[in-house]
Every structure is written in structure tokens, then in C-alpha cells.
Amino acid sequence: MIDVRSYERKFREVDDLLLHLKGLVLVRALLEERGAGEAELREHGDEIERLRARLAALVQGSGGGAHSVAA
């Protein structure tokens, strides 16, 4: 039997991660446009990569439901 609550939690977590990731990408672009230093851009880039990896792990580890949605 499918645990709907578990899927809902995972979908919510995927949505939250995507929203956070989109925000970081936009902020990094703004910082770059405004001439931010390499260290600050690298920090944002590192956080973007960390979130991408976390999102990938979440989707890959969740089985068919979330994996099919992300594909």
C-alpha cells in the first residue's frame, strides 16, 4: 500500500528545494551583474551545487513516484 503522506512530504521537500535553488540562482546572477567578488559568487555557486546534489539524492532515493515527476 502506498503511504500518501510520505509522498506528500517528499513532494513538499522537492518543491521547497526547487524554490530555494531558483532563488539562489537568481541572486547569484544579480550579484554577478552587480560586480560581486569571486568569493561571494563562489559561495553561492557552492550552495547551488549542494542543493542540486541534495535534490538529486532525494529524487533518486524516493522511488518511482517522485522520480517519474522529476524526469
OpenMM code with the backbone's topology and positions (N, CA, C; nanometers):
from openmm import Vec3, app, unit

residues = "MET ILE ASP VAL ARG SER TYR GLU ARG LYS PHE ARG GLU VAL ASP ASP LEU LEU LEU HIS LEU LYS GLY LEU VAL LEU VAL ARG ALA LEU LEU GLU GLU ARG GLY ALA GLY GLU ALA GLU LEU ARG GLU HIS GLY ASP GLU ILE GLU ARG LEU ARG ALA ARG LEU ALA ALA LEU VAL GLN GLY SER GLY GLY GLY ALA HIS SER VAL ALA ALA".split()
positions = [
    Vec3(0.0838, -0.1188, 0.0000),
    Vec3(0.0000, 0.0000, 0.0000),
    Vec3(0.0887, 0.1257, 0.0000),
    Vec3(0.0475, 0.2241, -0.0734),
    Vec3(0.1228, 0.3482, -0.0862),
    Vec3(0.0931, 0.4390, 0.0321),
    Vec3(0.1995, 0.4889, 0.0929),
    Vec3(0.1849, 0.5837, 0.2027),
    Vec3(0.1772, 0.7240, 0.1428),
    Vec3(0.0561, 0.7742, 0.1267),
    Vec3(0.0332, 0.9037, 0.0615),
    Vec3(0.1023, 1.0161, 0.1378),
    Vec3(0.0992, 1.0116, 0.2682),
    Vec3(0.1624, 1.1172, 0.3483),
    Vec3(0.3129, 1.1240, 0.3231),
    Vec3(0.3742, 1.0090, 0.3062),
    Vec3(0.5177, 1.0051, 0.2789),
    Vec3(0.5471, 1.0718, 0.1442),
    Vec3(0.4680, 1.0406, 0.0433),
    Vec3(0.4854, 1.1041, -0.0871),
    Vec3(0.4599, 1.2540, -0.0800),
    Vec3(0.3586, 1.2936, -0.0064),
    Vec3(0.3292, 1.4367, 0.0077),
    Vec3(0.4459, 1.5104, 0.0718),
    Vec3(0.5062, 1.4497, 0.1742),
    Vec3(0.6229, 1.5106, 0.2392),
    Vec3(0.7393, 1.5237, 0.1412),
    Vec3(0.7624, 1.4182, 0.0641),
    Vec3(0.8725, 1.4222, -0.0321),
    Vec3(0.8465, 1.5253, -0.1411),
    Vec3(0.7244, 1.5321, -0.1917),
    Vec3(0.6922, 1.6320, -0.2932),
    Vec3(0.7086, 1.7726, -0.2369),
    Vec3(0.6666, 1.7934, -0.1132),
    Vec3(0.6812, 1.9239, -0.0496),
    Vec3(0.8289, 1.9591, -0.0345),
    Vec3(0.9095, 1.8603, 0.0043),
    Vec3(1.0526, 1.8849, 0.0185),
    Vec3(1.1159, 1.9166, -0.1173),
    Vec3(1.0754, 1.8453, -0.2216),
    Vec3(1.1254, 1.8740, -0.3563),
    Vec3(1.0861, 2.0158, -0.3970),
    Vec3(0.9615, 2.0525, -0.3739),
    Vec3(0.9162, 2.1883, -0.4062),
    Vec3(0.9966, 2.2937, -0.3312),
    Vec3(1.0188, 2.2715, -0.2019),
    Vec3(1.0961, 2.3665, -0.1204),
    Vec3(1.2391, 2.3801, -0.1712),
    Vec3(1.3005, 2.2667, -0.2032),
    Vec3(1.4376, 2.2702, -0.2537),
    Vec3(1.4453, 2.3428, -0.3882),
    Vec3(1.3486, 2.3159, -0.4749),
    Vec3(1.3475, 2.3835, -0.6051),
    Vec3(1.3308, 2.5341, -0.5897),
    Vec3(1.2438, 2.5751, -0.5020),
    Vec3(1.2227, 2.7180, -0.4794),
    Vec3(1.3502, 2.7833, -0.4253),
    Vec3(1.4133, 2.7178, -0.3296),
    Vec3(1.5381, 2.7698, -0.2728),
    Vec3(1.6466, 2.7767, -0.3808),
    Vec3(1.6553, 2.6724, -0.4607),
    Vec3(1.7548, 2.6667, -0.5674),
    Vec3(1.7328, 2.7779, -0.6699),
    Vec3(1.6088, 2.7974, -0.7099),
    Vec3(1.5783, 2.9050, -0.8051),
    Vec3(1.6177, 3.0409, -0.7482),
    Vec3(1.5882, 3.0628, -0.6225),
    Vec3(1.6239, 3.1888, -0.5582),
    Vec3(1.7745, 3.2109, -0.5571),
    Vec3(1.8500, 3.1068, -0.5234),
    Vec3(1.9956, 3.1188, -0.5213),
    Vec3(2.0520, 3.1487, -0.6599),
    Vec3(1.9970, 3.0843, -0.7613),
    Vec3(2.0440, 3.1076, -0.8984),
    Vec3(2.0166, 3.2521, -0.9394),
    Vec3(1.8978, 3.3016, -0.9063),
    Vec3(1.8649, 3.4403, -0.9411),
    Vec3(1.9524, 3.5401, -0.8656),
    Vec3(1.9723, 3.5159, -0.7373),
    Vec3(2.0548, 3.6059, -0.6568),
    Vec3(2.1991, 3.6038, -0.7075),
    Vec3(2.2493, 3.4865, -0.7412),
    Vec3(2.3859, 3.4773, -0.7924),
    Vec3(2.3996, 3.5566, -0.9224),
    Vec3(2.3000, 3.5472, -1.0094),
    Vec3(2.3037, 3.6234, -1.1347),
    Vec3(2.3046, 3.7739, -1.1064),
    Vec3(2.2237, 3.8168, -1.0103),
    Vec3(2.2217, 3.9587, -0.9731),
    Vec3(2.3564, 4.0033, -0.9160),
    Vec3(2.4125, 3.9219, -0.8305),
    Vec3(2.5424, 3.9542, -0.7717),
    Vec3(2.6488, 3.9666, -0.8809),
    Vec3(2.6464, 3.8725, -0.9736),
    Vec3(2.7436, 3.8752, -1.0823),
    Vec3(2.7258, 4.0016, -1.1673),
    Vec3(2.6007, 4.0340, -1.1972),
    Vec3(2.5692, 4.1529, -1.2767),
    Vec3(2.6173, 4.2805, -1.2072),
    Vec3(2.6112, 4.2798, -1.0753),
    Vec3(2.6468, 4.3992, -0.9976),
    Vec3(2.7945, 4.4010, -0.9564),
    Vec3(2.8713, 4.3060, -1.0069),
    Vec3(3.0144, 4.3082, -0.9829),
    Vec3(3.0611, 4.2501, -0.8511),
    Vec3(2.9884, 4.1538, -0.7969),
    Vec3(3.0289, 4.0911, -0.6704),
    Vec3(3.1633, 4.0214, -0.6869),
    Vec3(3.2331, 4.0063, -0.5766),
    Vec3(3.3635, 3.9413, -0.5777),
    Vec3(3.3539, 3.7913, -0.6014),
    Vec3(3.4675, 3.7355, -0.6411),
    Vec3(3.4738, 3.5917, -0.6690),
    Vec3(3.4351, 3.5065, -0.5485),
    Vec3(3.4767, 3.5475, -0.4303),
    Vec3(3.4472, 3.4686, -0.3099),
    Vec3(3.2966, 3.4577, -0.2872),
    Vec3(3.2260, 3.5690, -0.3021),
    Vec3(3.0803, 3.5681, -0.2810),
    Vec3(3.0108, 3.4850, -0.3889),
    Vec3(3.0550, 3.4992, -0.5126),
    Vec3(2.9959, 3.4200, -0.6214),
    Vec3(3.0239, 3.2709, -0.6009),
    Vec3(3.1436, 3.2400, -0.5545),
    Vec3(3.1788, 3.1006, -0.5294),
    Vec3(3.0930, 3.0425, -0.4165),
    Vec3(3.0698, 3.1216, -0.3118),
    Vec3(2.9838, 3.0747, -0.2019),
    Vec3(2.8446, 3.0394, -0.2537),
    Vec3(2.7883, 3.1275, -0.3354),
    Vec3(2.6558, 3.0989, -0.3911),
    Vec3(2.6609, 2.9772, -0.4839),
    Vec3(2.7649, 2.9691, -0.5640),
    Vec3(2.7807, 2.8542, -0.6532),
    Vec3(2.7924, 2.7236, -0.5766),
    Vec3(2.8682, 2.7261, -0.4673),
    Vec3(2.8830, 2.6056, -0.3844),
    Vec3(2.7489, 2.5638, -0.3237),
    Vec3(2.6728, 2.6619, -0.2775),
    Vec3(2.5420, 2.6310, -0.2182),
    Vec3(2.4458, 2.5784, -0.3242),
    Vec3(2.4528, 2.6339, -0.4434),
    Vec3(2.3695, 2.5852, -0.5546),
    Vec3(2.4030, 2.4387, -0.5831),
    Vec3(2.5302, 2.4073, -0.5906),
    Vec3(2.5714, 2.2683, -0.6165),
    Vec3(2.5287, 2.1758, -0.5031),
    Vec3(2.5392, 2.2231, -0.3798),
    Vec3(2.4975, 2.1412, -0.2651),
    Vec3(2.3486, 2.1097, -0.2724),
    Vec3(2.2691, 2.2111, -0.3059),
    Vec3(2.1246, 2.1893, -0.3162),
    Vec3(2.0891, 2.0997, -0.4339),
    Vec3(2.1597, 2.1154, -0.5455),
    Vec3(2.1357, 2.0278, -0.6608),
    Vec3(2.1622, 1.8827, -0.6245),
    Vec3(2.2715, 1.8591, -0.5534),
    Vec3(2.3048, 1.7229, -0.5117),
    Vec3(2.1995, 1.6686, -0.4154),
    Vec3(2.1559, 1.7519, -0.3230),
    Vec3(2.0529, 1.7099, -0.2262),
    Vec3(1.9222, 1.6768, -0.2980),
    Vec3(1.8858, 1.7601, -0.3945),
    Vec3(1.7640, 1.7372, -0.4715),
    Vec3(1.7746, 1.6076, -0.5516),
    Vec3(1.8883, 1.5860, -0.6159),
    Vec3(1.9089, 1.4633, -0.6928),
    Vec3(1.8995, 1.3403, -0.6035),
    Vec3(1.9616, 1.3467, -0.4870),
    Vec3(1.9578, 1.2337, -0.3939),
    Vec3(1.8153, 1.2072, -0.3464),
    Vec3(1.7416, 1.3125, -0.3200),
    Vec3(1.6035, 1.2969, -0.2747),
    Vec3(1.5185, 1.2318, -0.3824),
    Vec3(1.5325, 1.2782, -0.5041),
    Vec3(1.4522, 1.2250, -0.6144),
    Vec3(1.4928, 1.0818, -0.6464),
    Vec3(1.6208, 1.0527, -0.6508),
    Vec3(1.6670, 0.9180, -0.6816),
    Vec3(1.6294, 0.8188, -0.5729),
    Vec3(1.6281, 0.8635, -0.4490),
    Vec3(1.6004, 0.7740, -0.3380),
    Vec3(1.4540, 0.7546, -0.3075),
    Vec3(1.3664, 0.8261, -0.3803),
    Vec3(1.2249, 0.8215, -0.3438),
    Vec3(1.1442, 0.7201, -0.4221),
    Vec3(1.2054, 0.6521, -0.5154),
    Vec3(1.1324, 0.5514, -0.5910),
    Vec3(1.0615, 0.6092, -0.7107),
    Vec3(0.9716, 0.5326, -0.7685),
    Vec3(0.9064, 0.5684, -0.8932),
    Vec3(0.8288, 0.6963, -0.8940),
    Vec3(0.7531, 0.7270, -0.7886),
    Vec3(0.6671, 0.8439, -0.7889),
    Vec3(0.7394, 0.9741, -0.8119),
    Vec3(0.8259, 1.0113, -0.7235),
    Vec3(0.8962, 1.1383, -0.7372),
    Vec3(0.9944, 1.1326, -0.8526),
    Vec3(1.0532, 1.0144, -0.8797),
    Vec3(1.1486, 1.0032, -0.9894),
    Vec3(1.0787, 1.0312, -1.1219),
    Vec3(0.9584, 0.9756, -1.1410),
    Vec3(0.8886, 0.9995, -1.2660),
    Vec3(0.8499, 1.1454, -1.2819),
    Vec3(0.8153, 1.2116, -1.1740),
    Vec3(0.7779, 1.3527, -1.1808),
    Vec3(0.8991, 1.4361, -1.2223),
    Vec3(1.0170, 1.4019, -1.1696),
    Vec3(1.1364, 1.4805, -1.1986),
    Vec3(1.1918, 1.4536, -1.3377),
    Vec3(1.1582, 1.3416, -1.3963),
    Vec3(1.2138, 1.3051, -1.5264),
    Vec3(1.1602, 1.3873, -1.6402),
] * unit.nanometer
topology = app.Topology()
chain = topology.addChain("A")
for resn in residues:
    res = topology.addResidue(resn, chain)
    for name in ("N", "CA", "C"):
        topology.addAtom(name, app.Element.getBySymbol(name[0]), res)
